[in-house]
């Protein structure tokens, strides 16, 4: 898979190499869970979902999610597992 998922469009072959975000093929998720209370106009009374993906190509020095974004924290999951979470 030639990756162009972020604005950097590094076009790395993520099946064989890590991109600037340090991600290989597939998804690495640090957290996937229901999300309540924040932004009520979006989450309503039933809440919304949140997914924190590992790997970030921006490299901001003051990142509040450094462990997740830059240190490859999380679990590898398949596209099917991600879809199952997102659809309930």
PDB file with SEQRES, HELIX, SHEET and CRYST1 records, atoms N, CA, C and O in Angstrom:
SEQRES   1 A   88  UNK UNK UNK UNK UNK UNK UNK UNK UNK UNK UNK UNK UNK          
SEQRES   2 A   88  UNK UNK UNK UNK UNK UNK UNK UNK UNK UNK UNK UNK UNK          
SEQRES   3 A   88  UNK UNK UNK UNK UNK UNK UNK UNK UNK UNK UNK UNK UNK          
SEQRES   4 A   88  UNK UNK UNK UNK UNK UNK UNK UNK UNK UNK UNK UNK UNK          
SEQRES   5 A   88  UNK UNK UNK UNK UNK UNK UNK UNK UNK UNK UNK UNK UNK          
SEQRES   6 A   88  UNK UNK UNK UNK UNK UNK UNK UNK UNK UNK UNK UNK UNK          
SEQRES   7 A   88  UNK UNK UNK UNK UNK UNK UNK UNK UNK UNK                      
HELIX    1 AA1 UNK A   40  UNK A   43  1                                   4    
HELIX    2 AA2 UNK A   66  UNK A   70  1                                   5    
HELIX    3 AA3 UNK A   79  UNK A   87  1                                   9    
SHEET    1 AA1 3 UNK A  48  UNK A  53  0                                        
SHEET    2 AA1 3 UNK A  27  UNK A  35 -1                                        
SHEET    3 AA1 3 UNK A  75  UNK A  77 -1                                        
CRYST1    1.000    1.000    1.000  90.00  90.00  90.00 P 1           1          
ATOM      1  N   UNK A   1       0.848  -1.175   0.000  1.00  0.00           N  
ATOM      2  CA  UNK A   1       0.000   0.000   0.000  1.00  0.00           C  
ATOM      3  C   UNK A   1       0.891   1.233   0.000  1.00  0.00           C  
ATOM      4  O   UNK A   1       1.664   1.434   0.937  1.00  0.00           O  
ATOM      5  N   UNK A   2       0.797   2.050  -1.020  1.00  0.00           N  
ATOM      6  CA  UNK A   2       1.534   3.313  -1.059  1.00  0.00           C  
ATOM      7  C   UNK A   2       0.728   4.329  -0.273  1.00  0.00           C  
ATOM      8  O   UNK A   2      -0.397   4.666  -0.643  1.00  0.00           O  
ATOM      9  N   UNK A   3       1.299   4.808   0.796  1.00  0.00           N  
ATOM     10  CA  UNK A   3       0.536   5.607   1.743  1.00  0.00           C  
ATOM     11  C   UNK A   3       0.465   7.085   1.358  1.00  0.00           C  
ATOM     12  O   UNK A   3       1.477   7.743   1.115  1.00  0.00           O  
ATOM     13  N   UNK A   4      -0.746   7.564   1.316  1.00  0.00           N  
ATOM     14  CA  UNK A   4      -1.008   8.994   1.120  1.00  0.00           C  
ATOM     15  C   UNK A   4      -2.140   9.410   2.058  1.00  0.00           C  
ATOM     16  O   UNK A   4      -2.990  10.224   1.698  1.00  0.00           O  
ATOM     17  N   UNK A   5      -2.141   8.836   3.273  1.00  0.00           N  
ATOM     18  CA  UNK A   5      -3.223   9.054   4.225  1.00  0.00           C  
ATOM     19  C   UNK A   5      -3.167  10.400   4.934  1.00  0.00           C  
ATOM     20  O   UNK A   5      -4.192  10.888   5.409  1.00  0.00           O  
ATOM     21  N   UNK A   6      -1.996  11.001   5.013  1.00  0.00           N  
ATOM     22  CA  UNK A   6      -1.883  12.298   5.678  1.00  0.00           C  
ATOM     23  C   UNK A   6      -1.434  13.350   4.670  1.00  0.00           C  
ATOM     24  O   UNK A   6      -1.086  13.011   3.539  1.00  0.00           O  
ATOM     25  N   UNK A   7      -1.438  14.603   5.059  1.00  0.00           N  
ATOM     26  CA  UNK A   7      -1.031  15.671   4.132  1.00  0.00           C  
ATOM     27  C   UNK A   7       0.417  15.566   3.642  1.00  0.00           C  
ATOM     28  O   UNK A   7       0.754  16.161   2.618  1.00  0.00           O  
ATOM     29  N   UNK A   8       1.271  14.834   4.339  1.00  0.00           N  
ATOM     30  CA  UNK A   8       2.668  14.689   3.879  1.00  0.00           C  
ATOM     31  C   UNK A   8       2.776  13.799   2.648  1.00  0.00           C  
ATOM     32  O   UNK A   8       3.743  13.904   1.894  1.00  0.00           O  
ATOM     33  N   UNK A   9       1.799  12.928   2.437  1.00  0.00           N  
ATOM     34  CA  UNK A   9       1.745  12.041   1.264  1.00  0.00           C  
ATOM     35  C   UNK A   9       3.121  11.442   0.943  1.00  0.00           C  
ATOM     36  O   UNK A   9       3.642  11.612  -0.159  1.00  0.00           O  
ATOM     37  N   UNK A  10       3.695  10.745   1.919  1.00  0.00           N  
ATOM     38  CA  UNK A  10       5.058  10.229   1.762  1.00  0.00           C  
ATOM     39  C   UNK A  10       5.157   9.102   0.730  1.00  0.00           C  
ATOM     40  O   UNK A  10       6.254   8.796   0.263  1.00  0.00           O  
ATOM     41  N   UNK A  11       4.036   8.484   0.368  1.00  0.00           N  
ATOM     42  CA  UNK A  11       3.983   7.438  -0.657  1.00  0.00           C  
ATOM     43  C   UNK A  11       4.911   6.263  -0.379  1.00  0.00           C  
ATOM     44  O   UNK A  11       5.359   5.584  -1.303  1.00  0.00           O  
ATOM     45  N   UNK A  12       5.195   6.026   0.893  1.00  0.00           N  
ATOM     46  CA  UNK A  12       6.012   4.872   1.249  1.00  0.00           C  
ATOM     47  C   UNK A  12       5.174   3.604   1.073  1.00  0.00           C  
ATOM     48  O   UNK A  12       3.956   3.632   1.247  1.00  0.00           O  
ATOM     49  N   UNK A  13       5.818   2.514   0.734  1.00  0.00           N  
ATOM     50  CA  UNK A  13       5.157   1.212   0.646  1.00  0.00           C  
ATOM     51  C   UNK A  13       5.055   0.664   2.064  1.00  0.00           C  
ATOM     52  O   UNK A  13       5.994   0.036   2.554  1.00  0.00           O  
ATOM     53  N   UNK A  14       3.926   0.895   2.727  1.00  0.00           N  
ATOM     54  CA  UNK A  14       3.788   0.531   4.144  1.00  0.00           C  
ATOM     55  C   UNK A  14       3.713  -0.966   4.389  1.00  0.00           C  
ATOM     56  O   UNK A  14       3.732  -1.396   5.542  1.00  0.00           O  
ATOM     57  N   UNK A  15       3.628  -1.769   3.345  1.00  0.00           N  
ATOM     58  CA  UNK A  15       3.702  -3.217   3.546  1.00  0.00           C  
ATOM     59  C   UNK A  15       5.137  -3.647   3.842  1.00  0.00           C  
ATOM     60  O   UNK A  15       5.361  -4.701   4.435  1.00  0.00           O  
ATOM     61  N   UNK A  16       6.107  -2.832   3.430  1.00  0.00           N  
ATOM     62  CA  UNK A  16       7.521  -3.191   3.595  1.00  0.00           C  
ATOM     63  C   UNK A  16       8.348  -2.192   4.385  1.00  0.00           C  
ATOM     64  O   UNK A  16       9.433  -2.533   4.857  1.00  0.00           O  
ATOM     65  N   UNK A  17       7.865  -0.971   4.540  1.00  0.00           N  
ATOM     66  CA  UNK A  17       8.634   0.073   5.216  1.00  0.00           C  
ATOM     67  C   UNK A  17       7.704   0.937   6.063  1.00  0.00           C  
ATOM     68  O   UNK A  17       6.512   1.050   5.778  1.00  0.00           O  
ATOM     69  N   UNK A  18       8.249   1.527   7.077  1.00  0.00           N  
ATOM     70  CA  UNK A  18       7.479   2.485   7.877  1.00  0.00           C  
ATOM     71  C   UNK A  18       7.536   3.847   7.202  1.00  0.00           C  
ATOM     72  O   UNK A  18       8.549   4.217   6.608  1.00  0.00           O  
ATOM     73  N   UNK A  19       6.454   4.578   7.299  1.00  0.00           N  
ATOM     74  CA  UNK A  19       6.417   5.934   6.776  1.00  0.00           C  
ATOM     75  C   UNK A  19       6.995   6.923   7.776  1.00  0.00           C  
ATOM     76  O   UNK A  19       7.545   6.527   8.804  1.00  0.00           O  
ATOM     77  N   UNK A  20       6.872   8.185   7.477  1.00  0.00           N  
ATOM     78  CA  UNK A  20       7.349   9.227   8.386  1.00  0.00           C  
ATOM     79  C   UNK A  20       6.667   9.108   9.756  1.00  0.00           C  
ATOM     80  O   UNK A  20       7.238   9.484  10.780  1.00  0.00           O  
ATOM     81  N   UNK A  21       5.452   8.586   9.756  1.00  0.00           N  
ATOM     82  CA  UNK A  21       4.683   8.417  10.990  1.00  0.00           C  
ATOM     83  C   UNK A  21       5.110   7.175  11.772  1.00  0.00           C  
ATOM     84  O   UNK A  21       4.592   6.928  12.862  1.00  0.00           O  
ATOM     85  N   UNK A  22       6.035   6.400  11.238  1.00  0.00           N  
ATOM     86  CA  UNK A  22       6.535   5.155  11.819  1.00  0.00           C  
ATOM     87  C   UNK A  22       5.527   4.015  11.727  1.00  0.00           C  
ATOM     88  O   UNK A  22       5.679   3.004  12.413  1.00  0.00           O  
ATOM     89  N   UNK A  23       4.507   4.161  10.898  1.00  0.00           N  
ATOM     90  CA  UNK A  23       3.483   3.132  10.757  1.00  0.00           C  
ATOM     91  C   UNK A  23       3.777   2.237   9.566  1.00  0.00           C  
ATOM     92  O   UNK A  23       4.212   2.696   8.510  1.00  0.00           O  
ATOM     93  N   UNK A  24       3.532   0.961   9.761  1.00  0.00           N  
ATOM     94  CA  UNK A  24       3.575  -0.013   8.678  1.00  0.00           C  
ATOM     95  C   UNK A  24       2.150  -0.216   8.181  1.00  0.00           C  
ATOM     96  O   UNK A  24       1.257   0.538   8.568  1.00  0.00           O  
ATOM     97  N   UNK A  25       1.914  -1.212   7.337  1.00  0.00           N  
ATOM     98  CA  UNK A  25       0.577  -1.502   6.833  1.00  0.00           C  
ATOM     99  C   UNK A  25      -0.393  -1.780   7.967  1.00  0.00           C  
ATOM    100  O   UNK A  25       0.025  -2.192   9.049  1.00  0.00           O  
ATOM    101  N   UNK A  26      -1.657  -1.567   7.741  1.00  0.00           N  
ATOM    102  CA  UNK A  26      -2.664  -1.798   8.770  1.00  0.00           C  
ATOM    103  C   UNK A  26      -2.818  -0.602   9.683  1.00  0.00           C  
ATOM    104  O   UNK A  26      -2.432   0.519   9.350  1.00  0.00           O  
ATOM    105  N   UNK A  27      -3.393  -0.869  10.842  1.00  0.00           N  
ATOM    106  CA  UNK A  27      -3.680   0.193  11.801  1.00  0.00           C  
ATOM    107  C   UNK A  27      -3.087  -0.161  13.150  1.00  0.00           C  
ATOM    108  O   UNK A  27      -3.103  -1.325  13.550  1.00  0.00           O  
ATOM    109  N   UNK A  28      -2.572   0.817  13.845  1.00  0.00           N  
ATOM    110  CA  UNK A  28      -2.163   0.650  15.235  1.00  0.00           C  
ATOM    111  C   UNK A  28      -3.014   1.618  16.032  1.00  0.00           C  
ATOM    112  O   UNK A  28      -2.961   2.829  15.817  1.00  0.00           O  
ATOM    113  N   UNK A  29      -3.794   1.084  16.946  1.00  0.00           N  
ATOM    114  CA  UNK A  29      -4.747   1.888  17.707  1.00  0.00           C  
ATOM    115  C   UNK A  29      -4.356   1.865  19.182  1.00  0.00           C  
ATOM    116  O   UNK A  29      -4.181   0.799  19.773  1.00  0.00           O  
ATOM    117  N   UNK A  30      -4.224   3.032  19.758  1.00  0.00           N  
ATOM    118  CA  UNK A  30      -3.892   3.146  21.174  1.00  0.00           C  
ATOM    119  C   UNK A  30      -5.148   3.081  22.034  1.00  0.00           C  
ATOM    120  O   UNK A  30      -5.113   2.589  23.162  1.00  0.00           O  
ATOM    121  N   UNK A  31      -6.261   3.580  21.493  1.00  0.00           N  
ATOM    122  CA  UNK A  31      -7.510   3.542  22.247  1.00  0.00           C  
ATOM    123  C   UNK A  31      -8.677   3.668  21.280  1.00  0.00           C  
ATOM    124  O   UNK A  31      -8.659   4.484  20.358  1.00  0.00           O  
ATOM    125  N   UNK A  32      -9.685   2.848  21.509  1.00  0.00           N  
ATOM    126  CA  UNK A  32     -10.937   2.942  20.766  1.00  0.00           C  
ATOM    127  C   UNK A  32     -12.046   2.700  21.775  1.00  0.00           C  
ATOM    128  O   UNK A  32     -12.128   1.627  22.373  1.00  0.00           O  
ATOM    129  N   UNK A  33     -12.888   3.688  21.960  1.00  0.00           N  
ATOM    130  CA  UNK A  33     -13.895   3.572  23.020  1.00  0.00           C  
ATOM    131  C   UNK A  33     -15.033   4.554  22.775  1.00  0.00           C  
ATOM    132  O   UNK A  33     -14.881   5.518  22.025  1.00  0.00           O  
ATOM    133  N   UNK A  34     -16.176   4.301  23.416  1.00  0.00           N  
ATOM    134  CA  UNK A  34     -17.239   5.307  23.383  1.00  0.00           C  
ATOM    135  C   UNK A  34     -16.739   6.586  24.057  1.00  0.00           C  
ATOM    136  O   UNK A  34     -15.863   6.535  24.922  1.00  0.00           O  
ATOM    137  N   UNK A  35     -17.284   7.708  23.668  1.00  0.00           N  
ATOM    138  CA  UNK A  35     -16.833   8.994  24.205  1.00  0.00           C  
ATOM    139  C   UNK A  35     -18.061   9.830  24.548  1.00  0.00           C  
ATOM    140  O   UNK A  35     -18.909  10.087  23.693  1.00  0.00           O  
ATOM    141  N   UNK A  36     -18.143  10.241  25.779  1.00  0.00           N  
ATOM    142  CA  UNK A  36     -19.305  10.994  26.258  1.00  0.00           C  
ATOM    143  C   UNK A  36     -18.891  12.371  26.773  1.00  0.00           C  
ATOM    144  O   UNK A  36     -17.717  12.621  27.047  1.00  0.00           O  
ATOM    145  N   UNK A  37     -19.847  13.230  26.894  1.00  0.00           N  
ATOM    146  CA  UNK A  37     -19.768  14.512  27.608  1.00  0.00           C  
ATOM    147  C   UNK A  37     -19.061  15.649  26.885  1.00  0.00           C  
ATOM    148  O   UNK A  37     -19.464  16.802  27.040  1.00  0.00           O  
ATOM    149  N   UNK A  38     -18.047  15.377  26.119  1.00  0.00           N  
ATOM    150  CA  UNK A  38     -17.351  16.465  25.440  1.00  0.00           C  
ATOM    151  C   UNK A  38     -18.072  16.777  24.125  1.00  0.00           C  
ATOM    152  O   UNK A  38     -18.540  15.864  23.444  1.00  0.00           O  
ATOM    153  N   UNK A  39     -18.159  18.018  23.778  1.00  0.00           N  
ATOM    154  CA  UNK A  39     -18.804  18.465  22.541  1.00  0.00           C  
ATOM    155  C   UNK A  39     -20.209  17.881  22.407  1.00  0.00           C  
ATOM    156  O   UNK A  39     -20.466  17.098  21.492  1.00  0.00           O  
ATOM    157  N   UNK A  40     -21.123  18.254  23.312  1.00  0.00           N  
ATOM    158  CA  UNK A  40     -22.469  17.678  23.325  1.00  0.00           C  
ATOM    159  C   UNK A  40     -23.238  17.855  22.023  1.00  0.00           C  
ATOM    160  O   UNK A  40     -24.122  17.055  21.719  1.00  0.00           O  
ATOM    161  N   UNK A  41     -22.919  18.880  21.254  1.00  0.00           N  
ATOM    162  CA  UNK A  41     -23.628  19.058  19.985  1.00  0.00           C  
ATOM    163  C   UNK A  41     -23.286  17.931  19.007  1.00  0.00           C  
ATOM    164  O   UNK A  41     -24.041  17.681  18.067  1.00  0.00           O  
ATOM    165  N   UNK A  42     -22.168  17.259  19.218  1.00  0.00           N  
ATOM    166  CA  UNK A  42     -21.780  16.135  18.370  1.00  0.00           C  
ATOM    167  C   UNK A  42     -22.126  14.811  19.042  1.00  0.00           C  
ATOM    168  O   UNK A  42     -22.675  13.913  18.404  1.00  0.00           O  
ATOM    169  N   UNK A  43     -21.805  14.688  20.331  1.00  0.00           N  
ATOM    170  CA  UNK A  43     -21.979  13.406  21.015  1.00  0.00           C  
ATOM    171  C   UNK A  43     -23.407  13.145  21.456  1.00  0.00           C  
ATOM    172  O   UNK A  43     -23.783  11.990  21.654  1.00  0.00           O  
ATOM    173  N   UNK A  44     -24.220  14.199  21.616  1.00  0.00           N  
ATOM    174  CA  UNK A  44     -25.613  14.018  22.012  1.00  0.00           C  
ATOM    175  C   UNK A  44     -25.736  13.267  23.324  1.00  0.00           C  
ATOM    176  O   UNK A  44     -24.838  13.337  24.163  1.00  0.00           O  
ATOM    177  N   UNK A  45     -26.823  12.558  23.510  1.00  0.00           N  
ATOM    178  CA  UNK A  45     -27.034  11.822  24.768  1.00  0.00           C  
ATOM    179  C   UNK A  45     -26.482  10.404  24.696  1.00  0.00           C  
ATOM    180  O   UNK A  45     -26.283   9.771  25.732  1.00  0.00           O  
ATOM    181  N   UNK A  46     -26.231   9.897  23.495  1.00  0.00           N  
ATOM    182  CA  UNK A  46     -25.722   8.534  23.352  1.00  0.00           C  
ATOM    183  C   UNK A  46     -24.197   8.473  23.243  1.00  0.00           C  
ATOM    184  O   UNK A  46     -23.617   7.388  23.215  1.00  0.00           O  
ATOM    185  N   UNK A  47     -23.560   9.625  23.183  1.00  0.00           N  
ATOM    186  CA  UNK A  47     -22.110   9.660  23.047  1.00  0.00           C  
ATOM    187  C   UNK A  47     -21.675   9.443  21.611  1.00  0.00           C  
ATOM    188  O   UNK A  47     -22.491   9.180  20.727  1.00  0.00           O  
ATOM    189  N   UNK A  48     -20.408   9.556  21.401  1.00  0.00           N  
ATOM    190  CA  UNK A  48     -19.810   9.307  20.091  1.00  0.00           C  
ATOM    191  C   UNK A  48     -18.610   8.398  20.306  1.00  0.00           C  
ATOM    192  O   UNK A  48     -18.234   8.139  21.449  1.00  0.00           O  
ATOM    193  N   UNK A  49     -18.023   7.926  19.266  1.00  0.00           N  
ATOM    194  CA  UNK A  49     -16.848   7.080  19.404  1.00  0.00           C  
ATOM    195  C   UNK A  49     -15.584   7.893  19.259  1.00  0.00           C  
ATOM    196  O   UNK A  49     -15.580   8.965  18.654  1.00  0.00           O  
ATOM    197  N   UNK A  50     -14.514   7.372  19.818  1.00  0.00           N  
ATOM    198  CA  UNK A  50     -13.221   8.004  19.652  1.00  0.00           C  
ATOM    199  C   UNK A  50     -12.194   6.931  19.338  1.00  0.00           C  
ATOM    200  O   UNK A  50     -12.209   5.856  19.938  1.00  0.00           O  
ATOM    201  N   UNK A  51     -11.308   7.217  18.406  1.00  0.00           N  
ATOM    202  CA  UNK A  51     -10.239   6.297  18.054  1.00  0.00           C  
ATOM    203  C   UNK A  51      -8.944   7.096  18.052  1.00  0.00           C  
ATOM    204  O   UNK A  51      -8.824   8.096  17.343  1.00  0.00           O  
ATOM    205  N   UNK A  52      -7.980   6.652  18.846  1.00  0.00           N  
ATOM    206  CA  UNK A  52      -6.664   7.276  18.875  1.00  0.00           C  
ATOM    207  C   UNK A  52      -5.705   6.361  18.116  1.00  0.00           C  
ATOM    208  O   UNK A  52      -5.335   5.291  18.599  1.00  0.00           O  
ATOM    209  N   UNK A  53      -5.309   6.800  16.923  1.00  0.00           N  
ATOM    210  CA  UNK A  53      -4.371   6.041  16.112  1.00  0.00           C  
ATOM    211  C   UNK A  53      -2.944   6.380  16.521  1.00  0.00           C  
ATOM    212  O   UNK A  53      -2.636   7.537  16.810  1.00  0.00           O  
ATOM    213  N   UNK A  54      -2.075   5.377  16.545  1.00  0.00           N  
ATOM    214  CA  UNK A  54      -0.660   5.617  16.803  1.00  0.00           C  
ATOM    215  C   UNK A  54      -0.004   6.086  15.520  1.00  0.00           C  
ATOM    216  O   UNK A  54      -0.441   5.758  14.417  1.00  0.00           O  
ATOM    217  N   UNK A  55       1.036   6.847  15.685  1.00  0.00           N  
ATOM    218  CA  UNK A  55       1.783   7.333  14.529  1.00  0.00           C  
ATOM    219  C   UNK A  55       1.267   8.675  14.069  1.00  0.00           C  
ATOM    220  O   UNK A  55       0.068   8.856  13.856  1.00  0.00           O  
ATOM    221  N   UNK A  56       2.170   9.603  13.921  1.00  0.00           N  
ATOM    222  CA  UNK A  56       1.806  10.932  13.447  1.00  0.00           C  
ATOM    223  C   UNK A  56       2.988  11.474  12.658  1.00  0.00           C  
ATOM    224  O   UNK A  56       4.139  11.357  13.080  1.00  0.00           O  
ATOM    225  N   UNK A  57       2.700  12.052  11.539  1.00  0.00           N  
ATOM    226  CA  UNK A  57       3.770  12.560  10.684  1.00  0.00           C  
ATOM    227  C   UNK A  57       4.132  14.011  10.966  1.00  0.00           C  
ATOM    228  O   UNK A  57       5.076  14.538  10.376  1.00  0.00           O  
ATOM    229  N   UNK A  58       3.398  14.662  11.859  1.00  0.00           N  
ATOM    230  CA  UNK A  58       3.659  16.085  12.096  1.00  0.00           C  
ATOM    231  C   UNK A  58       4.873  16.332  12.977  1.00  0.00           C  
ATOM    232  O   UNK A  58       5.635  17.265  12.720  1.00  0.00           O  
ATOM    233  N   UNK A  59       5.072  15.526  14.002  1.00  0.00           N  
ATOM    234  CA  UNK A  59       6.259  15.653  14.848  1.00  0.00           C  
ATOM    235  C   UNK A  59       6.290  16.912  15.695  1.00  0.00           C  
ATOM    236  O   UNK A  59       7.364  17.462  15.935  1.00  0.00           O  
ATOM    237  N   UNK A  60       5.137  17.380  16.152  1.00  0.00           N  
ATOM    238  CA  UNK A  60       5.090  18.593  16.977  1.00  0.00           C  
ATOM    239  C   UNK A  60       5.859  18.383  18.276  1.00  0.00           C  
ATOM    240  O   UNK A  60       5.709  17.343  18.918  1.00  0.00           O  
ATOM    241  N   UNK A  61       6.670  19.343  18.667  1.00  0.00           N  
ATOM    242  CA  UNK A  61       7.521  19.235  19.838  1.00  0.00           C  
ATOM    243  C   UNK A  61       6.702  19.180  21.127  1.00  0.00           C  
ATOM    244  O   UNK A  61       7.086  18.486  22.068  1.00  0.00           O  
ATOM    245  N   UNK A  62       5.596  19.890  21.184  1.00  0.00           N  
ATOM    246  CA  UNK A  62       4.803  19.967  22.403  1.00  0.00           C  
ATOM    247  C   UNK A  62       3.533  19.121  22.310  1.00  0.00           C  
ATOM    248  O   UNK A  62       2.485  19.523  22.817  1.00  0.00           O  
ATOM    249  N   UNK A  63       3.614  17.963  21.674  1.00  0.00           N  
ATOM    250  CA  UNK A  63       2.449  17.107  21.458  1.00  0.00           C  
ATOM    251  C   UNK A  63       1.902  16.592  22.787  1.00  0.00           C  
ATOM    252  O   UNK A  63       2.649  16.056  23.605  1.00  0.00           O  
ATOM    253  N   UNK A  64       0.599  16.757  22.998  1.00  0.00           N  
ATOM    254  CA  UNK A  64      -0.016  16.273  24.236  1.00  0.00           C  
ATOM    255  C   UNK A  64      -0.221  14.756  24.210  1.00  0.00           C  
ATOM    256  O   UNK A  64      -0.498  14.154  25.248  1.00  0.00           O  
ATOM    257  N   UNK A  65      -0.089  14.142  23.054  1.00  0.00           N  
ATOM    258  CA  UNK A  65      -0.254  12.695  22.922  1.00  0.00           C  
ATOM    259  C   UNK A  65       1.044  12.029  22.463  1.00  0.00           C  
ATOM    260  O   UNK A  65       1.016  11.127  21.626  1.00  0.00           O  
ATOM    261  N   UNK A  66       2.172  12.467  23.005  1.00  0.00           N  
ATOM    262  CA  UNK A  66       3.482  12.006  22.555  1.00  0.00           C  
ATOM    263  C   UNK A  66       3.623  10.490  22.585  1.00  0.00           C  
ATOM    264  O   UNK A  66       4.127   9.905  21.626  1.00  0.00           O  
ATOM    265  N   UNK A  67       3.188   9.836  23.671  1.00  0.00           N  
ATOM    266  CA  UNK A  67       3.307   8.377  23.781  1.00  0.00           C  
ATOM    267  C   UNK A  67       2.604   7.690  22.619  1.00  0.00           C  
ATOM    268  O   UNK A  67       3.132   6.746  22.030  1.00  0.00           O  
ATOM    269  N   UNK A  68       1.415   8.169  22.298  1.00  0.00           N  
ATOM    270  CA  UNK A  68       0.621   7.579  21.227  1.00  0.00           C  
ATOM    271  C   UNK A  68       1.176   7.977  19.863  1.00  0.00           C  
ATOM    272  O   UNK A  68       1.404   7.128  19.001  1.00  0.00           O  
ATOM    273  N   UNK A  69       1.384   9.252  19.684  1.00  0.00           N  
ATOM    274  CA  UNK A  69       1.709   9.775  18.361  1.00  0.00           C  
ATOM    275  C   UNK A  69       3.115   9.467  17.886  1.00  0.00           C  
ATOM    276  O   UNK A  69       3.323   9.223  16.697  1.00  0.00           O  
ATOM    277  N   UNK A  70       4.081   9.472  18.787  1.00  0.00           N  
ATOM    278  CA  UNK A  70       5.474   9.374  18.355  1.00  0.00           C  
ATOM    279  C   UNK A  70       6.207   8.135  18.832  1.00  0.00           C  
ATOM    280  O   UNK A  70       7.292   7.840  18.331  1.00  0.00           O  
ATOM    281  N   UNK A  71       5.647   7.395  19.789  1.00  0.00           N  
ATOM    282  CA  UNK A  71       6.365   6.246  20.354  1.00  0.00           C  
ATOM    283  C   UNK A  71       5.731   4.916  19.977  1.00  0.00           C  
ATOM    284  O   UNK A  71       6.020   3.888  20.588  1.00  0.00           O  
ATOM    285  N   UNK A  72       4.867   4.939  18.972  1.00  0.00           N  
ATOM    286  CA  UNK A  72       4.302   3.714  18.407  1.00  0.00           C  
ATOM    287  C   UNK A  72       3.550   2.866  19.432  1.00  0.00           C  
ATOM    288  O   UNK A  72       3.566   1.637  19.354  1.00  0.00           O  
ATOM    289  N   UNK A  73       2.899   3.511  20.384  1.00  0.00           N  
ATOM    290  CA  UNK A  73       2.133   2.842  21.425  1.00  0.00           C  
ATOM    291  C   UNK A  73       0.810   2.354  20.852  1.00  0.00           C  
ATOM    292  O   UNK A  73       0.175   3.074  20.082  1.00  0.00           O  
ATOM    293  N   UNK A  74       0.390   1.175  21.202  1.00  0.00           N  
ATOM    294  CA  UNK A  74      -0.918   0.695  20.773  1.00  0.00           C  
ATOM    295  C   UNK A  74      -0.897  -0.742  20.319  1.00  0.00           C  
ATOM    296  O   UNK A  74       0.100  -1.448  20.470  1.00  0.00           O  
ATOM    297  N   UNK A  75      -2.016  -1.162  19.760  1.00  0.00           N  
ATOM    298  CA  UNK A  75      -2.221  -2.537  19.336  1.00  0.00           C  
ATOM    299  C   UNK A  75      -2.520  -2.560  17.838  1.00  0.00           C  
ATOM    300  O   UNK A  75      -3.302  -1.753  17.336  1.00  0.00           O  
ATOM    301  N   UNK A  76      -1.885  -3.498  17.137  1.00  0.00           N  
ATOM    302  CA  UNK A  76      -2.179  -3.667  15.717  1.00  0.00           C  
ATOM    303  C   UNK A  76      -3.548  -4.308  15.578  1.00  0.00           C  
ATOM    304  O   UNK A  76      -3.832  -5.326  16.209  1.00  0.00           O  
ATOM    305  N   UNK A  77      -4.391  -3.715  14.754  1.00  0.00           N  
ATOM    306  CA  UNK A  77      -5.704  -4.292  14.502  1.00  0.00           C  
ATOM    307  C   UNK A  77      -5.957  -4.330  13.003  1.00  0.00           C  
ATOM    308  O   UNK A  77      -5.350  -3.584  12.235  1.00  0.00           O  
ATOM    309  N   UNK A  78      -6.846  -5.194  12.612  1.00  0.00           N  
ATOM    310  CA  UNK A  78      -7.172  -5.326  11.192  1.00  0.00           C  
ATOM    311  C   UNK A  78      -8.235  -4.302  10.802  1.00  0.00           C  
ATOM    312  O   UNK A  78      -8.877  -3.682  11.649  1.00  0.00           O  
ATOM    313  N   UNK A  79      -8.394  -4.152   9.506  1.00  0.00           N  
ATOM    314  CA  UNK A  79      -9.436  -3.273   8.993  1.00  0.00           C  
ATOM    315  C   UNK A  79     -10.814  -3.760   9.454  1.00  0.00           C  
ATOM    316  O   UNK A  79     -11.690  -2.953   9.766  1.00  0.00           O  
ATOM    317  N   UNK A  80     -10.998  -5.080   9.494  1.00  0.00           N  
ATOM    318  CA  UNK A  80     -12.272  -5.665   9.938  1.00  0.00           C  
ATOM    319  C   UNK A  80     -12.543  -5.327  11.408  1.00  0.00           C  
ATOM    320  O   UNK A  80     -13.661  -4.951  11.760  1.00  0.00           O  
ATOM    321  N   UNK A  81     -11.530  -5.459  12.263  1.00  0.00           N  
ATOM    322  CA  UNK A  81     -11.702  -5.135  13.692  1.00  0.00           C  
ATOM    323  C   UNK A  81     -12.061  -3.664  13.880  1.00  0.00           C  
ATOM    324  O   UNK A  81     -12.922  -3.332  14.695  1.00  0.00           O  
ATOM    325  N   UNK A  82     -11.408  -2.793  13.132  1.00  0.00           N  
ATOM    326  CA  UNK A  82     -11.701  -1.365  13.227  1.00  0.00           C  
ATOM    327  C   UNK A  82     -13.136  -1.091  12.779  1.00  0.00           C  
ATOM    328  O   UNK A  82     -13.859  -0.336  13.430  1.00  0.00           O  
ATOM    329  N   UNK A  83     -13.544  -1.699  11.674  1.00  0.00           N  
ATOM    330  CA  UNK A  83     -14.903  -1.512  11.176  1.00  0.00           C  
ATOM    331  C   UNK A  83     -15.928  -2.017  12.184  1.00  0.00           C  
ATOM    332  O   UNK A  83     -16.969  -1.386  12.370  1.00  0.00           O  
ATOM    333  N   UNK A  84     -15.655  -3.143  12.838  1.00  0.00           N  
ATOM    334  CA  UNK A  84     -16.585  -3.676  13.837  1.00  0.00           C  
ATOM    335  C   UNK A  84     -16.745  -2.729  15.010  1.00  0.00           C  
ATOM    336  O   UNK A  84     -17.849  -2.563  15.528  1.00  0.00           O  
ATOM    337  N   UNK A  85     -15.657  -2.108  15.433  1.00  0.00           N  
ATOM    338  CA  UNK A  85     -15.757  -1.153  16.520  1.00  0.00           C  
ATOM    339  C   UNK A  85     -16.594   0.062  16.085  1.00  0.00           C  
ATOM    340  O   UNK A  85     -17.471   0.522  16.816  1.00  0.00           O  
ATOM    341  N   UNK A  86     -16.306   0.556  14.903  1.00  0.00           N  
ATOM    342  CA  UNK A  86     -16.960   1.769  14.438  1.00  0.00           C  
ATOM    343  C   UNK A  86     -18.457   1.578  14.175  1.00  0.00           C  
ATOM    344  O   UNK A  86     -19.237   2.522  14.302  1.00  0.00           O  
ATOM    345  N   UNK A  87     -18.848   0.376  13.814  1.00  0.00           N  
ATOM    346  CA  UNK A  87     -20.265   0.140  13.522  1.00  0.00           C  
ATOM    347  C   UNK A  87     -21.011  -0.473  14.695  1.00  0.00           C  
ATOM    348  O   UNK A  87     -22.231  -0.631  14.642  1.00  0.00           O  
ATOM    349  N   UNK A  88     -20.293  -0.816  15.747  1.00  0.00           N  
ATOM    350  CA  UNK A  88     -20.933  -1.343  16.953  1.00  0.00           C  
ATOM    351  C   UNK A  88     -21.204  -2.767  16.838  1.00  0.00           C  
ATOM    352  O   UNK A  88     -21.741  -3.370  17.767  1.00  0.00           O  
TER     353      UNK A  88                                                      
END                                                                             
